[in-house]
Amino acid sequence: MNRNGNGLSGEFYVLSRLLRKGLDASLTFGNTKAVDIFVRNPNTRKSFNIEVKTTALEKEYGGKWGKHLFWWLKESILERKEYSDKSFYFAFVWLQPNDNYEVFIVPGKEVINYVRFARKKATELGLKQNYDVRIGDSTEYTLDKKKYKNNFNPFIK
């Protein structure tokens, strides 16, 4: 599957999960969209925005970062103020080779803080500045996979 097909597959997967939980959710289309999915809880009337990032890596990686998956982000992520809003979330989707999916829902503010931390650590270690999010084993260098896996609770409360 091509990159665009992977991205759409991840967006539709997250959308379907939200709809199954009784939330009002709609997908946005286009190449220059500011958000991928709009969500509204009909009971609480709270609204959320979700940016979906999808990877089709064939396996989790190990090494000094611990066992992890990763999603590349553009440097401009640090300039987007709306990502730090309390109603903004990232959904990181892993399309596994066996057609299984995993999704990790992370508040935008935590993603921004993580990218800043990772950029600082990369600089300290003399590495190229990376703008990627690593989710996996609970280490200083990764976001905790267990904490964010299928974390749809913020939209339901």
C-alpha positions in Angstrom: 0.0 0.0 0.0 1.3 3.5 -0.7 1.9 6.2 1.9 -1.4 8.0 1.2 -3.3 4.7 1.4 -1.6 4.0 4.8 -2.5 7.4 6.1 -6.2 7.1 5.1 -6.4 3.6 6.5 -5.2 4.9 9.9 -7.7 7.8 9.8 -10.6 5.6 9.0 -9.6 3.1 11.7 -9.6 5.8 14.3 -12.8 7.3 13.0 -14.5 3.9 13.2 -13.3 3.4 16.8 -14.7 6.8 17.8 -18.1 6.1 16.2 -18.4 2.7 17.8 -18.0 4.5 21.2 -21.1 6.6 20.5 -19.1 9.8 19.7 -20.0 12.2 16.9 -16.9 12.1 14.6 -16.1 13.3 11.1 -13.1 13.0 8.9 -11.7 16.0 7.1 -10.3 15.6 3.6 -7.6 17.4 1.6 -3.8 17.8 1.6 -3.6 21.1 3.6 -6.1 20.3 6.4 -5.4 21.5 9.9 -6.9 18.5 11.6 -7.8 15.0 10.6 -10.8 14.2 12.7 -13.3 16.4 14.6 -14.9 14.7 17.6 -17.9 15.7 19.7 -19.2 13.9 22.7 -23.0 14.3 22.5 -23.4 13.7 26.2 -20.9 16.2 27.5 -21.0 18.4 24.5 -17.2 18.6 24.6 -15.3 18.8 21.3 -11.9 17.6 20.3 -9.5 17.7 17.3 -7.4 14.7 16.4 -4.3 14.6 14.2 -3.7 11.0 13.0 -0.2 9.7 12.2 0.2 6.3 10.7 3.1 3.9 10.3 3.3 0.6 8.6 6.6 -0.5 10.2 7.0 -4.2 10.2 8.3 -4.6 13.7 9.1 -2.7 16.9 12.7 -1.5 17.2 15.1 -2.0 20.2 18.4 -0.4 21.2 19.2 2.4 23.5 15.7 3.8 23.1 14.1 0.6 24.5 11.6 -1.4 22.5 9.6 1.1 20.5 7.6 2.1 17.4 8.2 5.6 15.9 6.3 8.1 13.8 8.2 10.9 11.9 6.9 14.5 12.4 7.8 17.7 10.6 9.9 20.3 12.5 6.9 22.7 12.1 5.1 20.7 14.8 6.8 22.9 17.5 5.4 26.0 15.9 1.7 24.9 16.0 0.2 26.4 19.0 -3.1 24.6 18.6 -1.3 21.3 19.3 -0.9 22.4 22.9 -4.6 23.0 23.4 -6.2 20.7 25.9 -8.8 19.5 23.3 -6.1 18.5 20.8 -4.9 14.9 20.5 -2.7 12.8 18.4 -3.7 9.3 17.3 -0.6 7.2 16.4 -1.7 4.2 14.4 0.5 1.2 13.8 -0.6 -0.9 10.7 0.9 -4.2 11.5 1.9 -6.6 8.7 -0.8 -9.1 9.7 -3.5 -6.5 9.2 -3.9 -5.8 12.9 -4.0 -2.2 14.0 -2.9 -0.6 17.3 -3.7 3.0 18.2 -2.1 5.2 20.8 -4.0 8.4 21.8 -1.7 11.1 23.2 -2.6 14.7 24.3 -1.1 17.2 21.9 0.7 19.0 24.7 2.5 15.8 25.8 3.6 15.2 22.2 5.0 18.7 21.9 6.8 18.4 25.2 8.1 15.0 24.2 9.5 16.3 20.9 11.2 19.2 22.7 12.7 16.8 25.2 13.9 14.4 22.4 15.4 17.3 20.4 17.3 18.4 23.5 18.5 14.9 24.2 19.6 14.4 20.6 21.6 17.6 20.8 23.2 16.5 24.1 24.2 13.2 22.6 25.5 14.8 19.4 22.9 13.2 17.2 21.0 14.7 14.3 17.9 16.5 15.6 15.0 14.1 15.2 11.4 15.1 15.1 9.9 11.7 15.7 7.7 10.3 18.4 8.7 7.0 20.0 6.1 4.9 21.8 7.1 1.8 23.6 8.7 0.5 26.7 8.5 3.0 29.6 11.9 4.6 29.3 13.1 8.2 29.5 13.2 8.3 25.7 9.8 6.9 24.8 6.1 7.6 25.5 4.6 4.8 27.5 2.9 2.3 25.2 0.7 0.9 28.0 -0.6 4.3 29.1 -1.7 5.5 25.6 -2.8 2.3 23.9 -6.5 2.6 23.1 -6.7 5.7 25.3 -10.2 6.9 24.1 -11.1 7.9 27.7 -10.5 11.6 27.3 -13.3 11.8 24.7 -15.8 9.8 26.7 -15.5 11.4 30.2 
